Amino acid sequence: MDQKNKFNTRAIAAVALDKIVNQGLSLNHAVVQNNSKLDARDYAFLQELVYGCCRYYWQLDWIVEQLVKKPLKSKDSLIKHLLYVGLYQLIYCRMPDYAILDQTVGAAKVIKKTWAGHLINAVLRQYRRQQDSIQEGLKVEIEAHYSHPKWLVKRLYEAWSDDYQKIMAANNQHPPLVIRVNRQKNTVTGYIDKCKQIDLEVEAHPYASFALEIKSPVKVEKLPGFFQGECSVQDAASQLIEPLLNVQPGNRVLDACAAPGGKTGLLLEATTDIKLLAIDNAADRMAKLTDNLKRLQLSAEIKIADCALLDSWWDGQLFDRILIDAPCSATGVIRRHPDIKLLRRDTDIQKLVIHQLELLTVLWGLLKPGGRLLYTTCSVLPDENENIISEFLASHNEAADIDLNYPWAKKCKHGIQLLPGDYNMDGFYYAAIEHKQ
């Protein structure tokens, strides 16, 4: 794509979306890779377009099918995605139709598909003429209405028949910006006062004691004391692992799958008199963990290794507490990462389940008698959550399921589940297991 792209954000958005769908590029990488040195305002608009098109991909796809008489060929996927960009603007962006049509048609020329300008213009105008009937038709097409792939709709229905539509609706919402106040440097009340001084509206969370939701749009670096370690960005659901793990002074703690370090910082802020080992096999993400701890002025032992390969990192000493934030489908954080709906496949789940059970089984052997292990995922699928714990407990008589009873979560056979949007939190699963003495 030539340098003219930097003058047409719609063209850049279509290319980024095409790379997500056809090359499996993550949303963040696709946006960064295709920003063409945009200024801050255009970059924010690019994010809005690509995130929005990922969020409503199945809805936009269904609408295009209703409006295009002859299906586009696979080689014309870039044109199809430019149509999605145009439709997303008409449906969800507050701007004049003429500007949307002019810039989206112009984008076809920028990506060297001038012939498609007429098609784009015709389809967008046709949508505007038929929008009422099209929106009415969407209501009976659940995959399109909630904009989720069929396999995920099926799994959500099977797992949460009373809540699956609510889950999908929550997945399509813009996520809140939530921070964690560093209790080593300030109180929640004190930090709220700092926010008031700069007219930053915040709201304390009802269940996560050190969580504040930022109500006003703000860049992270503008948060009071951010570079001094007074706060960190972390969803309230993730912050709830601290009371569930129940770390005590003097404990030896393993933070497995630790990168990029949000939970590592949380545990160290809560109980500084601990020996914590943070381990992960992703070197780039572990670099972020190191940077985060430096900003927070905290320290931990850090190792880059595969948790399941004990010979490569374990020194033979048992742990009092183990946190396993297991790699998962991330179906509980779709509102933050809408590309999950495009990148994840139904066949991925069983592969993840095998890895999750392996991690739990291997790391369980590192826990002291009387110790506690907390297994958590950002998934809402039982196969990755309570079913894993059921299978594990069935083969480990020395393991005791700790009863978790909290008003903010749904009780499962084993553990508890937060669904996306519950108390404006991400979807998370937690199960605590004690090693019998």
Summary of the structure (lengths in Angstrom):
residues: 437
radius of gyration: 23.6
end to end distance: 64.2
largest distance: 73.9
contacts: 1443
relative contact order: 0.09
helix: 50%
strand: 15%
